[in-house]
Amino acid sequence: MDGYRVMPMAEAAPIGDFFVTATGDINVIRKEHMQKMKDGAIMCNSGHFNVEINTKDLEALSKTHRTMRPNMEEFTLKDGRKLYLLAEGRLVNLAAAEGHPSEVMDMSFANQALCSEYIAKSGKLQPKVYVVPKEIDEKIAELKLQAMGVKIDELTEEQKKYLSTWEMGTT
């Protein structure tokens, strides 16, 4: 929808210059993709742990590798091409940067604090995973927008009802 071409990894591998995984899944970039990548292609992961880029495949395809600078490794493949891996395939935004910006973390910490308060005031809860109460999420969003000086429309009762049910639809 933003004008980016979407295609399977096998089709993207030979034409891309920079690959960022953000799927939360394992082995998104594998040997068969690396074998097709251009000389100088760069890979990094922003999705989940260090499992999205198969680094064992990359090492197996390589005759040498060296650290170019912190968080940037150059792998020289047996055919002479060079591929670059950022942050050892770990979450690049955490491992090679300064982490999440404070504008994101303040909301995470507020969520944790208000949820802790909710748990403490709820009495005895059964040991299981609970959804963050909608009121907490909405309060944090409201406070964040207020702190940023952003004003938005309040939902009308009609809009709230529409968003909370499937009673109305296209006709």
Phi, psi and omega in degrees: 000336179269006178094002178279143176284136178245133183200164175296153181302323180299329178277328181285326187308313183283346183250343183279155175252330186222124183241124178238115176275143180207043187258333187079013182244168184268146173053050178287319174249119186235182182310311184296335177280315180299325180296337182261351186289152177292154171300129179093002179297145182246137179235141172207165185238134175230019188253307189194119177043216179237042184248353184285325176257122182283093183289334176294320176298317180298316179295321180293328180281347188263147172266330176212161168208151182214157176274118181282319178196170179306132178069021175217113179248141176253124177251118176267116182284164182298336178270005176096343177293155178241132175241148184243137180239128179264141173055032179058022182081004177279176180301106187298325181289343177255314186285328186244007180228204181256021179084194179288146178293156182300332179296337176267316185294327180298324178289322178297315180293321177298318179299314180297316182295313182291328176290323176298317177297318179300315180297314182298322182277346184280350183082221182273118175254145176292146179288102177195176178275131179245147174283140176298128180303137182306322182298324179291312178302315182293322179294317179297316179298317180299313180295321179296313179298319179298316180296330180274354182075023181263132177246138178228165177291147171277142177290141173282165177301322179298317179294318177300316180297315180301315182290338184264354181223170176247024184293325181257147179205188179284145178240000000 
